[in-house]
């Protein structure tokens, strides 16, 4: 019985509080009309008029057309120095998961991934300076897949 009385009292208190809040909000809105436009114009700073006349801005930058191999090269060359360091090559290798998983447990250990990537890097680095030139990097391109003539 006490819970019912307490629940009714709380419900009435919340309704009364909501009513007073609603009425108080309406009074604030009625008591504070928006400022007159003339008063608002006086408080705004002067905006300078701009008349560019015959002024011409700088030309927009042009986009260069990159070949597919250049786009692939720049995905690895993060600092755009036209050289891929070993760190740059290792940091962006994330595809080819299944080829790298040597033991076939669907878990790629760091050692499996690093060995395959280092082998690929060292195979492409013909001069042994731990940097790939664009020509050396081109040798790491994936081989094109053969298309089947019939999907029978």
Buried (B, 14 or more C-beta within 10 A) or exposed (E): EEEEEEEEEEEEEEEEEEEEEEEEEEEEEEEEEEEEEEEEEEEEEEEEEEEEEEEEEEEEEEEEEEEEEBEBBBEBBEEEEEBBBBEBBBEBBEEBEEEBBEEEEEEBEEEBBEEBBEEBBEEBBEEEEBBBBBEBBBEBEEEEEEEEEEEE
